[in-house]
Amino acid sequence: MDRFFTSTVWNTFVLIVLGIIAFFTKEIVTFFMLGFIIIILTNIYGVLKDIARKIDSSCRNDRL
C-alpha cells in the first residue's frame, strides 16, 4: 500500500480530481498551488524514506 500512494497513477488520479474540482469552482490558481504542494510533499517523503533506510542499514551493520 505504501508504494501505491507514492505511485504515478495515484498522483495522476489526485491531480485529475483536483483539476475537475478547480474547474467547476473556478479556482485554477489554487489547483496549481495544491499541485506544487503535493509534488513537494512527495519529494520530502521520498528523501525521508531514503534517510530512514540508510539509518536502518547502518544500525544493522553496527550490530554485526
N, CA, C and O atoms as CSV, one atom per row, in Angstrom:
chain,resi,resn,atom,element,x,y,z
A,1,MET,N,N,0.821,-1.194,0.000
A,1,MET,CA,C,0.000,0.000,0.000
A,1,MET,C,C,0.865,1.258,0.000
A,1,MET,O,O,0.464,2.300,-0.519
A,2,ASP,N,N,2.047,1.149,0.584
A,2,ASP,CA,C,2.955,2.291,0.647
A,2,ASP,C,C,3.365,2.728,-0.753
A,2,ASP,O,O,3.445,3.924,-1.034
A,3,ARG,N,N,3.621,1.773,-1.623
A,3,ARG,CA,C,4.017,2.107,-2.994
A,3,ARG,C,C,2.885,2.742,-3.779
A,3,ARG,O,O,3.123,3.578,-4.651
A,4,PHE,N,N,1.647,2.347,-3.474
A,4,PHE,CA,C,0.509,2.876,-4.225
A,4,PHE,C,C,0.372,4.381,-4.047
A,4,PHE,O,O,0.148,5.103,-5.019
A,5,PHE,N,N,0.504,4.860,-2.813
A,5,PHE,CA,C,0.306,6.278,-2.555
A,5,PHE,C,C,1.462,7.134,-3.054
A,5,PHE,O,O,1.328,8.356,-3.112
A,6,THR,N,N,2.572,6.546,-3.409
A,6,THR,CA,C,3.679,7.307,-3.985
A,6,THR,C,C,3.832,7.028,-5.476
A,6,THR,O,O,4.805,7.464,-6.090
A,7,SER,N,N,2.885,6.307,-6.060
A,7,SER,CA,C,2.994,5.938,-7.467
A,7,SER,C,C,2.495,7.065,-8.370
A,7,SER,O,O,1.803,7.983,-7.929
A,8,THR,N,N,2.860,6.970,-9.616
A,8,THR,CA,C,2.450,7.957,-10.607
A,8,THR,C,C,0.950,7.882,-10.862
A,8,THR,O,O,0.306,8.904,-11.098
A,9,VAL,N,N,0.397,6.680,-10.815
A,9,VAL,CA,C,-1.040,6.513,-11.044
A,9,VAL,C,C,-1.837,7.265,-9.979
A,9,VAL,O,O,-2.793,7.971,-10.297
A,10,TRP,N,N,-1.445,7.113,-8.730
A,10,TRP,CA,C,-2.145,7.800,-7.635
A,10,TRP,C,C,-2.020,9.313,-7.784
A,10,TRP,O,O,-3.007,10.034,-7.637
A,11,ASN,N,N,-0.819,9.796,-8.073
A,11,ASN,CA,C,-0.614,11.242,-8.235
A,11,ASN,C,C,-1.447,11.787,-9.391
A,11,ASN,O,O,-2.024,12.869,-9.285
A,12,THR,N,N,-1.510,11.046,-10.487
A,12,THR,CA,C,-2.304,11.467,-11.637
A,12,THR,C,C,-3.783,11.521,-11.280
A,12,THR,O,O,-4.481,12.469,-11.641
A,13,PHE,N,N,-4.255,10.507,-10.575
A,13,PHE,CA,C,-5.659,10.475,-10.154
A,13,PHE,C,C,-5.999,11.670,-9.270
A,13,PHE,O,O,-7.019,12.330,-9.471
A,14,VAL,N,N,-5.150,11.940,-8.300
A,14,VAL,CA,C,-5.390,13.064,-7.387
A,14,VAL,C,C,-5.395,14.379,-8.161
A,14,VAL,O,O,-6.251,15.231,-7.920
A,15,LEU,N,N,-4.464,14.554,-9.074
A,15,LEU,CA,C,-4.412,15.797,-9.850
A,15,LEU,C,C,-5.626,15.955,-10.758
A,15,LEU,O,O,-6.110,17.070,-10.949
A,16,ILE,N,N,-6.123,14.858,-11.320
A,16,ILE,CA,C,-7.324,14.936,-12.156
A,16,ILE,C,C,-8.532,15.340,-11.320
A,16,ILE,O,O,-9.318,16.195,-11.726
A,17,VAL,N,N,-8.675,14.722,-10.151
A,17,VAL,CA,C,-9.797,15.074,-9.271
A,17,VAL,C,C,-9.700,16.537,-8.844
A,17,VAL,O,O,-10.695,17.260,-8.880
A,18,LEU,N,N,-8.514,16.973,-8.441
A,18,LEU,CA,C,-8.342,18.378,-8.060
A,18,LEU,C,C,-8.612,19.311,-9.242
A,18,LEU,O,O,-9.183,20.388,-9.069
A,19,GLY,N,N,-8.204,18.899,-10.433
A,19,GLY,CA,C,-8.444,19.709,-11.626
A,19,GLY,C,C,-9.920,19.860,-11.939
A,19,GLY,O,O,-10.374,20.943,-12.308
A,20,ILE,N,N,-10.676,18.770,-11.791
A,20,ILE,CA,C,-12.122,18.834,-12.035
A,20,ILE,C,C,-12.790,19.750,-11.014
A,20,ILE,O,O,-13.624,20.585,-11.364
A,21,ILE,N,N,-12.416,19.583,-9.760
A,21,ILE,CA,C,-12.984,20.442,-8.712
A,21,ILE,C,C,-12.608,21.899,-8.963
A,21,ILE,O,O,-13.444,22.791,-8.815
A,22,ALA,N,N,-11.358,22.142,-9.340
A,22,ALA,CA,C,-10.904,23.513,-9.591
A,22,ALA,C,C,-11.632,24.126,-10.788
A,22,ALA,O,O,-11.941,25.317,-10.784
A,23,PHE,N,N,-11.902,23.321,-11.802
A,23,PHE,CA,C,-12.594,23.831,-12.987
A,23,PHE,C,C,-14.003,24.301,-12.644
A,23,PHE,O,O,-14.432,25.372,-13.075
A,24,PHE,N,N,-14.718,23.493,-11.866
A,24,PHE,CA,C,-16.101,23.847,-11.542
A,24,PHE,C,C,-16.205,24.948,-10.499
A,24,PHE,O,O,-17.202,25.671,-10.466
A,25,THR,N,N,-15.205,25.090,-9.655
A,25,THR,CA,C,-15.250,26.143,-8.638
A,25,THR,C,C,-14.478,27.390,-9.067
A,25,THR,O,O,-14.417,28.369,-8.324
A,26,LYS,N,N,-13.891,27.357,-10.260
A,26,LYS,CA,C,-13.121,28.493,-10.810
A,26,LYS,C,C,-11.923,28.843,-9.934
A,26,LYS,O,O,-11.591,30.018,-9.774
A,27,GLU,N,N,-11.289,27.851,-9.380
A,27,GLU,CA,C,-10.121,28.047,-8.514
A,27,GLU,C,C,-8.875,27.431,-9.171
A,27,GLU,O,O,-8.252,26.534,-8.602
A,28,ILE,N,N,-8.524,27.900,-10.336
A,28,ILE,CA,C,-7.409,27.328,-11.084
A,28,ILE,C,C,-6.077,27.599,-10.383
A,28,ILE,O,O,-5.202,26.733,-10.356
A,29,VAL,N,N,-5.921,28.790,-9.821
A,29,VAL,CA,C,-4.670,29.121,-9.126
A,29,VAL,C,C,-4.479,28.199,-7.923
A,29,VAL,O,O,-3.371,27.734,-7.657
A,30,THR,N,N,-5.562,27.940,-7.204
A,30,THR,CA,C,-5.497,27.026,-6.064
A,30,THR,C,C,-5.094,25.632,-6.527
A,30,THR,O,O,-4.334,24.944,-5.846
A,31,PHE,N,N,-5.601,25.214,-7.682
A,31,PHE,CA,C,-5.244,23.913,-8.244
A,31,PHE,C,C,-3.740,23.813,-8.465
A,31,PHE,O,O,-3.124,22.812,-8.099
A,32,PHE,N,N,-3.153,24.833,-9.055
A,32,PHE,CA,C,-1.707,24.808,-9.288
A,32,PHE,C,C,-0.932,24.831,-7.977
A,32,PHE,O,O,0.077,24.141,-7.837
A,33,MET,N,N,-1.398,25.617,-7.026
A,33,MET,CA,C,-0.714,25.672,-5.732
A,33,MET,C,C,-0.780,24.319,-5.026
A,33,MET,O,O,0.223,23.861,-4.479
A,34,LEU,N,N,-1.941,23.677,-5.031
A,34,LEU,CA,C,-2.065,22.358,-4.420
A,34,LEU,C,C,-1.212,21.327,-5.156
A,34,LEU,O,O,-0.645,20.428,-4.535
A,35,GLY,N,N,-1.123,21.460,-6.464
A,35,GLY,CA,C,-0.263,20.558,-7.231
A,35,GLY,C,C,1.195,20.691,-6.823
A,35,GLY,O,O,1.889,19.691,-6.642
A,36,PHE,N,N,1.657,21.928,-6.677
A,36,PHE,CA,C,3.037,22.143,-6.228
A,36,PHE,C,C,3.252,21.600,-4.824
A,36,PHE,O,O,4.294,21.009,-4.540
A,37,ILE,N,N,2.281,21.794,-3.948
A,37,ILE,CA,C,2.408,21.284,-2.579
A,37,ILE,C,C,2.474,19.764,-2.574
A,37,ILE,O,O,3.264,19.182,-1.830
A,38,ILE,N,N,1.657,19.115,-3.393
A,38,ILE,CA,C,1.686,17.650,-3.469
A,38,ILE,C,C,3.040,17.169,-3.970
A,38,ILE,O,O,3.592,16.207,-3.436
A,39,ILE,N,N,3.574,17.822,-4.983
A,39,ILE,CA,C,4.886,17.435,-5.514
A,39,ILE,C,C,5.967,17.612,-4.457
A,39,ILE,O,O,6.815,16.737,-4.284
A,40,ILE,N,N,5.943,18.732,-3.751
A,40,ILE,CA,C,6.945,18.997,-2.714
A,40,ILE,C,C,6.847,17.978,-1.590
A,40,ILE,O,O,7.865,17.452,-1.141
A,41,LEU,N,N,5.628,17.693,-1.128
A,41,LEU,CA,C,5.455,16.718,-0.047
A,41,LEU,C,C,5.891,15.318,-0.473
A,41,LEU,O,O,6.452,14.573,0.330
A,42,THR,N,N,5.638,14.959,-1.720
A,42,THR,CA,C,6.081,13.661,-2.221
A,42,THR,C,C,7.600,13.584,-2.239
A,42,THR,O,O,8.173,12.555,-1.880
A,43,ASN,N,N,8.254,14.659,-2.652
A,43,ASN,CA,C,9.718,14.681,-2.655
A,43,ASN,C,C,10.279,14.602,-1.239
A,43,ASN,O,O,11.250,13.885,-0.996
A,44,ILE,N,N,9.679,15.330,-0.309
A,44,ILE,CA,C,10.128,15.282,1.087
A,44,ILE,C,C,9.959,13.876,1.639
A,44,ILE,O,O,10.845,13.367,2.325
A,45,TYR,N,N,8.824,13.243,1.344
A,45,TYR,CA,C,8.572,11.883,1.812
A,45,TYR,C,C,9.627,10.917,1.268
A,45,TYR,O,O,10.124,10.058,1.996
A,46,GLY,N,N,9.963,11.063,-0.006
A,46,GLY,CA,C,10.975,10.192,-0.601
A,46,GLY,C,C,12.338,10.366,0.043
A,46,GLY,O,O,13.038,9.385,0.293
A,47,VAL,N,N,12.720,11.606,0.315
A,47,VAL,CA,C,14.017,11.871,0.950
A,47,VAL,C,C,14.041,11.311,2.365
A,47,VAL,O,O,15.025,10.689,2.767
A,48,LEU,N,N,12.972,11.522,3.125
A,48,LEU,CA,C,12.916,10.990,4.490
A,48,LEU,C,C,12.940,9.462,4.494
A,48,LEU,O,O,13.533,8.848,5.381
A,49,LYS,N,N,12.303,8.863,3.514
A,49,LYS,CA,C,12.310,7.401,3.403
A,49,LYS,C,C,13.724,6.897,3.114
A,49,LYS,O,O,14.153,5.894,3.684
A,50,ASP,N,N,14.449,7.585,2.234
A,50,ASP,CA,C,15.836,7.209,1.940
A,50,ASP,C,C,16.723,7.358,3.173
A,50,ASP,O,O,17.565,6.500,3.440
A,51,ILE,N,N,16.541,8.432,3.917
A,51,ILE,CA,C,17.327,8.646,5.136
A,51,ILE,C,C,17.043,7.543,6.145
A,51,ILE,O,O,17.966,7.015,6.765
A,52,ALA,N,N,15.770,7.193,6.313
A,52,ALA,CA,C,15.409,6.128,7.255
A,52,ALA,C,C,16.015,4.799,6.825
A,52,ALA,O,O,16.465,4.022,7.667
A,53,ARG,N,N,16.030,4.534,5.523
A,53,ARG,CA,C,16.626,3.294,5.014
A,53,ARG,C,C,18.127,3.253,5.308
A,53,ARG,O,O,18.657,2.215,5.704
A,54,LYS,N,N,18.806,4.381,5.112
A,54,LYS,CA,C,20.245,4.436,5.379
A,54,LYS,C,C,20.540,4.259,6.861
A,54,LYS,O,O,21.494,3.573,7.227
A,55,ILE,N,N,19.732,4.871,7.711
A,55,ILE,CA,C,19.935,4.727,9.155
A,55,ILE,C,C,19.708,3.283,9.576
A,55,ILE,O,O,20.472,2.741,10.374
A,56,ASP,N,N,18.659,2.653,9.042
A,56,ASP,CA,C,18.381,1.258,9.375
A,56,ASP,C,C,19.513,0.341,8.927
A,56,ASP,O,O,19.908,-0.567,9.659
A,57,SER,N,N,20.033,0.578,7.727
A,57,SER,CA,C,21.114,-0.286,7.240
A,57,SER,C,C,22.397,-0.065,8.031
A,57,SER,O,O,23.148,-1.014,8.259
A,58,SER,N,N,22.662,1.163,8.453
A,58,SER,CA,C,23.871,1.404,9.246
A,58,SER,C,C,23.730,0.810,10.645
A,58,SER,O,O,24.718,0.357,11.223
A,59,CYS,N,N,22.519,0.805,11.194
A,59,CYS,CA,C,22.302,0.183,12.509
A,59,CYS,C,C,22.482,-1.323,12.425
A,59,CYS,O,O,23.016,-1.938,13.348
A,60,ARG,N,N,22.044,-1.915,11.335
A,60,ARG,CA,C,22.215,-3.363,11.158
A,60,ARG,C,C,23.688,-3.718,11.020
A,60,ARG,O,O,24.136,-4.739,11.540
A,61,ASN,N,N,24.438,-2.878,10.321
A,61,ASN,CA,C,25.869,-3.140,10.152
A,61,ASN,C,C,26.609,-2.988,11.474
A,61,ASN,O,O,27.578,-3.705,11.725
A,62,ASP,N,N,26.166,-2.067,12.321
A,62,ASP,CA,C,26.802,-1.876,13.625
A,62,ASP,C,C,26.563,-3.068,14.538
A,62,ASP,O,O,27.419,-3.395,15.359
A,63,ARG,N,N,25.419,-3.719,14.411
A,63,ARG,CA,C,25.093,-4.865,15.255
A,63,ARG,C,C,25.925,-6.085,14.892
A,63,ARG,O,O,26.212,-6.928,15.742
A,64,LEU,N,N,26.308,-6.173,13.628
A,64,LEU,CA,C,27.096,-7.331,13.182
A,64,LEU,C,C,28.510,-7.141,13.636
A,64,LEU,O,O,29.361,-7.991,13.376
